[in-house]
Amino acid sequence: MRDRLFIIIAGSVVGLLAVILVLQGNPANMGFCIACFIRDIAGGLGLHRAGVVQYLRPEIIGLVLGAFVTALYVREFKATGGSSPVLRFALGMLMMAGALIFLGCPLRMVLRMAGGDWNAFVALPGYVLGVWLGTLFLRRGFTLGRSQEQAPVNGYAGPSIAVVLLILLLAAPAFIFFSEEGPGSMFAPLTLTLGAGLIVGILAQRTRLCTMGAIRDLILFKDYHLFLGFAAIFVVALIGNLFTGQFIPGFAEQPVAHLDGVWNFSGMTVVGLAAVLAGGCPMRQLILTGEGQSDALITVLGMGGGAAFMHNFGLAGSPAGVAPAGQWIVIISLVILFIIGAANIKMPAKNKSKERAKAS
């Protein structure tokens, strides 16, 4: 009972902070968006040149450092990795590709729903479908292999990158790019954004908050523990938006969103399936990075690479919709995900013995 109450509180805090961040300057319905913020960081580092989405988002820095400090404190920090790093990088790229077709990660999908964006309600079944497809692979024995314990320096890599990003944000050297217009130019004060990231990092580390895990556990185990956090984010953000006048229902003219329902749905299907195969949604990958898992760090770096790829080649969605090339990316991403899933199914020991018996 205490664990359930704690995850409800954690989800409620995330929803409340998201509303506050928007009130204080973050883009509408984007108090927290892991994919959008990693994309902005990639732009800030010059990995893509989409001028309207370039900024070193402190929320991402705070999430990693909050999880890192907490994991150290509770002695859950452990340097591990080495589990199919190339495939994890690819899964990060594909996860980002789907998110940038929809224009948001699963967390932003929930926040868009709470802001009255009906397009996000179209995307939600797509996300559920993607997670469900992922569970089919899990049931058949999908695995990327077991992570191995590594030298501590590997675990400190992710938090160290977060510290470097914070230094670059504060120093603002000439080789860092900051948007002068568009979503990248909209942000709440540094102390608030960094503090919010730290708080959410701490809470997510302790509760294992994960949007993909919430749906996966319902499907596989009928366990709604993580779903309570998922629901709390929506309910509190909805109440906050209603109270502050930020709830604007409808499909049209939603902030940083488009009306292409098929691609909202299918983009999030890609995200859901990639998240299951990678072992966590975008936010969960950041938390695992803070806990010392280099596999998660590689997935996050893959997301950054995916953002650069999508924007450098004009494949990302926009308020005008999804270009034909972006639509093909969704289809290609789904094919690649099915290949990764099928190629990494390990036959259970019982089935192997049956096969050997048949052969003999």
Summary of the structure (lengths in Angstrom):
residues: 360
radius of gyration: 19.5
end to end distance: 52.6
largest distance: 71.3
contacts: 1429
relative contact order: 0.24
helix: 69%
strand: 3%
